[in-house]
Every structure is written in structure tokens, then in C-alpha cells.
Amino acid sequence: MDTKTCKECGRELPIIRFRRIRDGVICGVCKDCTNAKMRDTRASKSLKNGGG
């Protein structure tokens, strides 16, 4: 099985744990880190806009 190291967390994970972008290029950040970053971004925007 092919693996890749995440640039964000440094873990070596199977390729299936990474998103494919533009023409099949594999992203350098794993799905877990991408999802966590999105959650943080949404939470901070929600707090900034008055909760909700």
C-alpha cells in the first residue's frame, strides 16, 4: 500500500487518507487535518458574527 506523510501533522498515512485535487494531484495535507482546519475556521467565523 502506498503511503504519504502529511505536511500538517507529520503522520505517515495511506494515500486514501488524502484528497485528490486538480488532475489527480494528491494534496499534501491529510483529510483529518483539512477537516479540523475547516471546523476551526467555521467556529471562529460563527463567533465573530455573533454566535449561532
PyMOL Python script that loads the backbone (N, CA, C, O; Angstrom):
from pymol import cmd

cmd.read_pdbstr("""\
ATOM      1  N   MET A   1       0.843  -1.180   0.000  1.00  0.00           N
ATOM      2  CA  MET A   1       0.000   0.000   0.000  1.00  0.00           C
ATOM      3  C   MET A   1       0.889   1.243   0.000  1.00  0.00           C
ATOM      4  O   MET A   1       1.872   1.311   0.738  1.00  0.00           O
ATOM      5  N   ASP A   2       0.541   2.215  -0.822  1.00  0.00           N
ATOM      6  CA  ASP A   2       1.301   3.453  -0.896  1.00  0.00           C
ATOM      7  C   ASP A   2       0.945   4.357   0.275  1.00  0.00           C
ATOM      8  O   ASP A   2      -0.210   4.424   0.696  1.00  0.00           O
ATOM      9  N   THR A   3       1.944   5.045   0.790  1.00  0.00           N
ATOM     10  CA  THR A   3       1.723   5.970   1.898  1.00  0.00           C
ATOM     11  C   THR A   3       2.303   7.336   1.559  1.00  0.00           C
ATOM     12  O   THR A   3       3.096   7.485   0.629  1.00  0.00           O
ATOM     13  N   LYS A   4       1.887   8.324   2.336  1.00  0.00           N
ATOM     14  CA  LYS A   4       2.371   9.684   2.161  1.00  0.00           C
ATOM     15  C   LYS A   4       2.399  10.342   3.535  1.00  0.00           C
ATOM     16  O   LYS A   4       1.592   9.996   4.397  1.00  0.00           O
ATOM     17  N   THR A   5       3.302  11.272   3.751  1.00  0.00           N
ATOM     18  CA  THR A   5       3.398  11.980   5.017  1.00  0.00           C
ATOM     19  C   THR A   5       2.658  13.305   4.921  1.00  0.00           C
ATOM     20  O   THR A   5       2.864  14.078   3.985  1.00  0.00           O
ATOM     21  N   CYS A   6       1.795  13.559   5.896  1.00  0.00           N
ATOM     22  CA  CYS A   6       1.025  14.795   5.943  1.00  0.00           C
ATOM     23  C   CYS A   6       1.940  15.957   6.327  1.00  0.00           C
ATOM     24  O   CYS A   6       2.727  15.853   7.268  1.00  0.00           O
ATOM     25  N   LYS A   7       1.832  17.057   5.596  1.00  0.00           N
ATOM     26  CA  LYS A   7       2.654  18.230   5.873  1.00  0.00           C
ATOM     27  C   LYS A   7       2.207  18.948   7.148  1.00  0.00           C
ATOM     28  O   LYS A   7       2.981  19.702   7.737  1.00  0.00           O
ATOM     29  N   GLU A   8       0.982  18.720   7.570  1.00  0.00           N
ATOM     30  CA  GLU A   8       0.440  19.400   8.748  1.00  0.00           C
ATOM     31  C   GLU A   8       0.758  18.653  10.043  1.00  0.00           C
ATOM     32  O   GLU A   8       1.323  19.235  10.969  1.00  0.00           O
ATOM     33  N   CYS A   9       0.403  17.379  10.113  1.00  0.00           N
ATOM     34  CA  CYS A   9       0.559  16.618  11.362  1.00  0.00           C
ATOM     35  C   CYS A   9       1.795  15.724  11.378  1.00  0.00           C
ATOM     36  O   CYS A   9       2.217  15.274  12.443  1.00  0.00           O
ATOM     37  N   GLY A  10       2.375  15.463  10.215  1.00  0.00           N
ATOM     38  CA  GLY A  10       3.589  14.668  10.145  1.00  0.00           C
ATOM     39  C   GLY A  10       3.378  13.160  10.182  1.00  0.00           C
ATOM     40  O   GLY A  10       4.350  12.404  10.179  1.00  0.00           O
ATOM     41  N   ARG A  11       2.112  12.705  10.219  1.00  0.00           N
ATOM     42  CA  ARG A  11       1.843  11.268  10.249  1.00  0.00           C
ATOM     43  C   ARG A  11       1.970  10.681   8.851  1.00  0.00           C
ATOM     44  O   ARG A  11       1.639  11.331   7.859  1.00  0.00           O
ATOM     45  N   GLU A  12       2.447   9.460   8.785  1.00  0.00           N
ATOM     46  CA  GLU A  12       2.511   8.731   7.527  1.00  0.00           C
ATOM     47  C   GLU A  12       1.228   7.925   7.402  1.00  0.00           C
ATOM     48  O   GLU A  12       0.951   7.045   8.217  1.00  0.00           O
ATOM     49  N   LEU A  13       0.451   8.235   6.373  1.00  0.00           N
ATOM     50  CA  LEU A  13      -0.877   7.649   6.200  1.00  0.00           C
ATOM     51  C   LEU A  13      -1.022   7.057   4.805  1.00  0.00           C
ATOM     52  O   LEU A  13      -0.279   7.419   3.893  1.00  0.00           O
ATOM     53  N   PRO A  14      -1.989   6.138   4.639  1.00  0.00           N
ATOM     54  CA  PRO A  14      -2.272   5.613   3.296  1.00  0.00           C
ATOM     55  C   PRO A  14      -2.748   6.735   2.374  1.00  0.00           C
ATOM     56  O   PRO A  14      -3.358   7.704   2.827  1.00  0.00           O
ATOM     57  N   ILE A  15      -2.473   6.599   1.112  1.00  0.00           N
ATOM     58  CA  ILE A  15      -2.856   7.594   0.111  1.00  0.00           C
ATOM     59  C   ILE A  15      -4.355   7.900   0.149  1.00  0.00           C
ATOM     60  O   ILE A  15      -4.764   9.026  -0.133  1.00  0.00           O
ATOM     61  N   ILE A  16      -5.172   6.908   0.494  1.00  0.00           N
ATOM     62  CA  ILE A  16      -6.625   7.127   0.501  1.00  0.00           C
ATOM     63  C   ILE A  16      -7.056   8.129   1.569  1.00  0.00           C
ATOM     64  O   ILE A  16      -8.196   8.592   1.545  1.00  0.00           O
ATOM     65  N   ARG A  17      -6.173   8.472   2.504  1.00  0.00           N
ATOM     66  CA  ARG A  17      -6.487   9.446   3.551  1.00  0.00           C
ATOM     67  C   ARG A  17      -6.196  10.879   3.113  1.00  0.00           C
ATOM     68  O   ARG A  17      -6.298  11.805   3.918  1.00  0.00           O
ATOM     69  N   PHE A  18      -5.832  11.071   1.836  1.00  0.00           N
ATOM     70  CA  PHE A  18      -5.543  12.386   1.276  1.00  0.00           C
ATOM     71  C   PHE A  18      -6.522  12.690   0.146  1.00  0.00           C
ATOM     72  O   PHE A  18      -6.950  11.789  -0.576  1.00  0.00           O
ATOM     73  N   ARG A  19      -6.867  13.948   0.003  1.00  0.00           N
ATOM     74  CA  ARG A  19      -7.769  14.363  -1.080  1.00  0.00           C
ATOM     75  C   ARG A  19      -6.990  14.477  -2.389  1.00  0.00           C
ATOM     76  O   ARG A  19      -5.794  14.766  -2.409  1.00  0.00           O
ATOM     77  N   ARG A  20      -7.710  14.240  -3.471  1.00  0.00           N
ATOM     78  CA  ARG A  20      -7.127  14.454  -4.800  1.00  0.00           C
ATOM     79  C   ARG A  20      -7.639  15.791  -5.315  1.00  0.00           C
ATOM     80  O   ARG A  20      -8.831  16.089  -5.240  1.00  0.00           O
ATOM     81  N   ILE A  21      -6.726  16.580  -5.831  1.00  0.00           N
ATOM     82  CA  ILE A  21      -7.086  17.882  -6.374  1.00  0.00           C
ATOM     83  C   ILE A  21      -6.573  17.960  -7.805  1.00  0.00           C
ATOM     84  O   ILE A  21      -5.820  17.090  -8.243  1.00  0.00           O
ATOM     85  N   ARG A  22      -6.965  18.967  -8.518  1.00  0.00           N
ATOM     86  CA  ARG A  22      -6.528  19.210  -9.897  1.00  0.00           C
ATOM     87  C   ARG A  22      -5.844  18.052 -10.608  1.00  0.00           C
ATOM     88  O   ARG A  22      -4.715  17.697 -10.270  1.00  0.00           O
ATOM     89  N   ASP A  23      -6.496  17.479 -11.557  1.00  0.00           N
ATOM     90  CA  ASP A  23      -5.919  16.461 -12.442  1.00  0.00           C
ATOM     91  C   ASP A  23      -5.314  15.275 -11.695  1.00  0.00           C
ATOM     92  O   ASP A  23      -4.329  14.697 -12.154  1.00  0.00           O
ATOM     93  N   GLY A  24      -5.890  14.907 -10.553  1.00  0.00           N
ATOM     94  CA  GLY A  24      -5.441  13.738  -9.825  1.00  0.00           C
ATOM     95  C   GLY A  24      -4.250  13.957  -8.913  1.00  0.00           C
ATOM     96  O   GLY A  24      -3.719  12.999  -8.350  1.00  0.00           O
ATOM     97  N   VAL A  25      -3.818  15.205  -8.756  1.00  0.00           N
ATOM     98  CA  VAL A  25      -2.703  15.509  -7.855  1.00  0.00           C
ATOM     99  C   VAL A  25      -3.175  15.270  -6.423  1.00  0.00           C
ATOM    100  O   VAL A  25      -4.277  15.678  -6.056  1.00  0.00           O
ATOM    101  N   ILE A  26      -2.352  14.618  -5.622  1.00  0.00           N
ATOM    102  CA  ILE A  26      -2.708  14.308  -4.246  1.00  0.00           C
ATOM    103  C   ILE A  26      -2.282  15.465  -3.349  1.00  0.00           C
ATOM    104  O   ILE A  26      -1.127  15.891  -3.377  1.00  0.00           O
ATOM    105  N   CYS A  27      -3.216  15.966  -2.560  1.00  0.00           N
ATOM    106  CA  CYS A  27      -2.981  17.077  -1.645  1.00  0.00           C
ATOM    107  C   CYS A  27      -1.915  16.694  -0.611  1.00  0.00           C
ATOM    108  O   CYS A  27      -1.770  15.515  -0.290  1.00  0.00           O
ATOM    109  N   GLY A  28      -1.182  17.655  -0.097  1.00  0.00           N
ATOM    110  CA  GLY A  28      -0.123  17.396   0.872  1.00  0.00           C
ATOM    111  C   GLY A  28      -0.601  17.297   2.307  1.00  0.00           C
ATOM    112  O   GLY A  28       0.158  16.895   3.189  1.00  0.00           O
ATOM    113  N   VAL A  29      -1.872  17.665   2.552  1.00  0.00           N
ATOM    114  CA  VAL A  29      -2.433  17.640   3.907  1.00  0.00           C
ATOM    115  C   VAL A  29      -3.526  16.579   3.956  1.00  0.00           C
ATOM    116  O   VAL A  29      -4.362  16.508   3.055  1.00  0.00           O
ATOM    117  N   CYS A  30      -3.525  15.755   5.002  1.00  0.00           N
ATOM    118  CA  CYS A  30      -4.493  14.662   5.105  1.00  0.00           C
ATOM    119  C   CYS A  30      -5.914  15.188   5.337  1.00  0.00           C
ATOM    120  O   CYS A  30      -6.105  16.342   5.719  1.00  0.00           O
ATOM    121  N   LYS A  31      -6.888  14.338   5.105  1.00  0.00           N
ATOM    122  CA  LYS A  31      -8.298  14.707   5.272  1.00  0.00           C
ATOM    123  C   LYS A  31      -8.606  15.099   6.704  1.00  0.00           C
ATOM    124  O   LYS A  31      -9.400  16.013   6.928  1.00  0.00           O
ATOM    125  N   ASP A  32      -8.001  14.432   7.685  1.00  0.00           N
ATOM    126  CA  ASP A  32      -8.244  14.752   9.093  1.00  0.00           C
ATOM    127  C   ASP A  32      -7.820  16.187   9.406  1.00  0.00           C
ATOM    128  O   ASP A  32      -8.565  16.926  10.049  1.00  0.00           O
ATOM    129  N   CYS A  33      -6.648  16.578   8.964  1.00  0.00           N
ATOM    130  CA  CYS A  33      -6.152  17.935   9.208  1.00  0.00           C
ATOM    131  C   CYS A  33      -6.983  18.964   8.449  1.00  0.00           C
ATOM    132  O   CYS A  33      -7.277  20.037   8.975  1.00  0.00           O
ATOM    133  N   THR A  34      -7.360  18.642   7.220  1.00  0.00           N
ATOM    134  CA  THR A  34      -8.187  19.545   6.424  1.00  0.00           C
ATOM    135  C   THR A  34      -9.529  19.769   7.110  1.00  0.00           C
ATOM    136  O   THR A  34      -9.999  20.902   7.210  1.00  0.00           O
ATOM    137  N   ASN A  35     -10.146  18.684   7.582  1.00  0.00           N
ATOM    138  CA  ASN A  35     -11.444  18.795   8.251  1.00  0.00           C
ATOM    139  C   ASN A  35     -11.335  19.585   9.553  1.00  0.00           C
ATOM    140  O   ASN A  35     -12.204  20.404   9.851  1.00  0.00           O
ATOM    141  N   ALA A  36     -10.294  19.355  10.319  1.00  0.00           N
ATOM    142  CA  ALA A  36     -10.098  20.078  11.578  1.00  0.00           C
ATOM    143  C   ALA A  36      -9.928  21.575  11.320  1.00  0.00           C
ATOM    144  O   ALA A  36     -10.477  22.404  12.046  1.00  0.00           O
ATOM    145  N   LYS A  37      -9.168  21.909  10.290  1.00  0.00           N
ATOM    146  CA  LYS A  37      -8.957  23.313   9.952  1.00  0.00           C
ATOM    147  C   LYS A  37     -10.264  23.979   9.530  1.00  0.00           C
ATOM    148  O   LYS A  37     -10.532  25.123   9.895  1.00  0.00           O
ATOM    149  N   MET A  38     -11.071  23.258   8.762  1.00  0.00           N
ATOM    150  CA  MET A  38     -12.368  23.796   8.334  1.00  0.00           C
ATOM    151  C   MET A  38     -13.291  24.014   9.532  1.00  0.00           C
ATOM    152  O   MET A  38     -13.990  25.025   9.598  1.00  0.00           O
ATOM    153  N   ARG A  39     -13.299  23.063  10.488  1.00  0.00           N
ATOM    154  CA  ARG A  39     -14.120  23.206  11.693  1.00  0.00           C
ATOM    155  C   ARG A  39     -13.705  24.454  12.474  1.00  0.00           C
ATOM    156  O   ARG A  39     -14.554  25.229  12.915  1.00  0.00           O
ATOM    157  N   ASP A  40     -12.398  24.639  12.641  1.00  0.00           N
ATOM    158  CA  ASP A  40     -11.895  25.800  13.367  1.00  0.00           C
ATOM    159  C   ASP A  40     -12.275  27.103  12.661  1.00  0.00           C
ATOM    160  O   ASP A  40     -12.673  28.075  13.303  1.00  0.00           O
ATOM    161  N   THR A  41     -12.149  27.111  11.355  1.00  0.00           N
ATOM    162  CA  THR A  41     -12.483  28.302  10.573  1.00  0.00           C
ATOM    163  C   THR A  41     -13.960  28.635  10.713  1.00  0.00           C
ATOM    164  O   THR A  41     -14.322  29.792  10.926  1.00  0.00           O
ATOM    165  N   ARG A  42     -14.814  27.623  10.594  1.00  0.00           N
ATOM    166  CA  ARG A  42     -16.259  27.852  10.733  1.00  0.00           C
ATOM    167  C   ARG A  42     -16.620  28.320  12.125  1.00  0.00           C
ATOM    168  O   ARG A  42     -17.466  29.201  12.282  1.00  0.00           O
ATOM    169  N   ALA A  43     -15.994  27.746  13.138  1.00  0.00           N
ATOM    170  CA  ALA A  43     -16.281  28.127  14.522  1.00  0.00           C
ATOM    171  C   ALA A  43     -15.863  29.576  14.775  1.00  0.00           C
ATOM    172  O   ALA A  43     -16.599  30.329  15.413  1.00  0.00           O
ATOM    173  N   SER A  44     -14.705  29.964  14.286  1.00  0.00           N
ATOM    174  CA  SER A  44     -14.242  31.325  14.514  1.00  0.00           C
ATOM    175  C   SER A  44     -15.114  32.331  13.753  1.00  0.00           C
ATOM    176  O   SER A  44     -15.364  33.425  14.261  1.00  0.00           O
ATOM    177  N   LYS A  45     -15.576  31.989  12.561  1.00  0.00           N
ATOM    178  CA  LYS A  45     -16.477  32.872  11.813  1.00  0.00           C
ATOM    179  C   LYS A  45     -17.815  33.003  12.538  1.00  0.00           C
ATOM    180  O   LYS A  45     -18.406  34.083  12.578  1.00  0.00           O
ATOM    181  N   SER A  46     -18.287  31.890  13.112  1.00  0.00           N
ATOM    182  CA  SER A  46     -19.550  31.912  13.831  1.00  0.00           C
ATOM    183  C   SER A  46     -19.453  32.822  15.054  1.00  0.00           C
ATOM    184  O   SER A  46     -20.358  33.617  15.306  1.00  0.00           O
ATOM    185  N   LEU A  47     -18.365  32.711  15.813  1.00  0.00           N
ATOM    186  CA  LEU A  47     -18.173  33.553  16.994  1.00  0.00           C
ATOM    187  C   LEU A  47     -18.017  35.017  16.605  1.00  0.00           C
ATOM    188  O   LEU A  47     -18.519  35.911  17.286  1.00  0.00           O
ATOM    189  N   LYS A  48     -17.322  35.247  15.510  1.00  0.00           N
ATOM    190  CA  LYS A  48     -17.084  36.600  15.021  1.00  0.00           C
ATOM    191  C   LYS A  48     -18.393  37.272  14.595  1.00  0.00           C
ATOM    192  O   LYS A  48     -18.555  38.483  14.740  1.00  0.00           O
ATOM    193  N   ASN A  49     -19.319  36.473  14.069  1.00  0.00           N
ATOM    194  CA  ASN A  49     -20.596  37.002  13.581  1.00  0.00           C
ATOM    195  C   ASN A  49     -21.699  36.963  14.630  1.00  0.00           C
ATOM    196  O   ASN A  49     -22.867  37.180  14.308  1.00  0.00           O
ATOM    197  N   GLY A  50     -21.348  36.693  15.859  1.00  0.00           N
ATOM    198  CA  GLY A  50     -22.327  36.774  16.926  1.00  0.00           C
ATOM    199  C   GLY A  50     -22.919  35.465  17.372  1.00  0.00           C
ATOM    200  O   GLY A  50     -24.043  35.447  17.874  1.00  0.00           O
ATOM    201  N   GLY A  51     -22.211  34.365  17.211  1.00  0.00           N
ATOM    202  CA  GLY A  51     -22.691  33.070  17.696  1.00  0.00           C
ATOM    203  C   GLY A  51     -23.482  32.341  16.640  1.00  0.00           C
ATOM    204  O   GLY A  51     -23.240  32.470  15.440  1.00  0.00           O
ATOM    205  N   GLY A  52     -24.444  31.563  17.130  1.00  0.00           N
ATOM    206  CA  GLY A  52     -25.329  30.970  16.179  1.00  0.00           C
ATOM    207  C   GLY A  52     -25.187  29.609  15.851  1.00  0.00           C
ATOM    208  O   GLY A  52     -25.945  29.088  15.033  1.00  0.00           O
TER     209      GLY A  52
END
""", "prot")
cmd.dss("prot")
cmd.show_as("cartoon", "prot")
cmd.util.cbc("prot")
cmd.orient("prot")
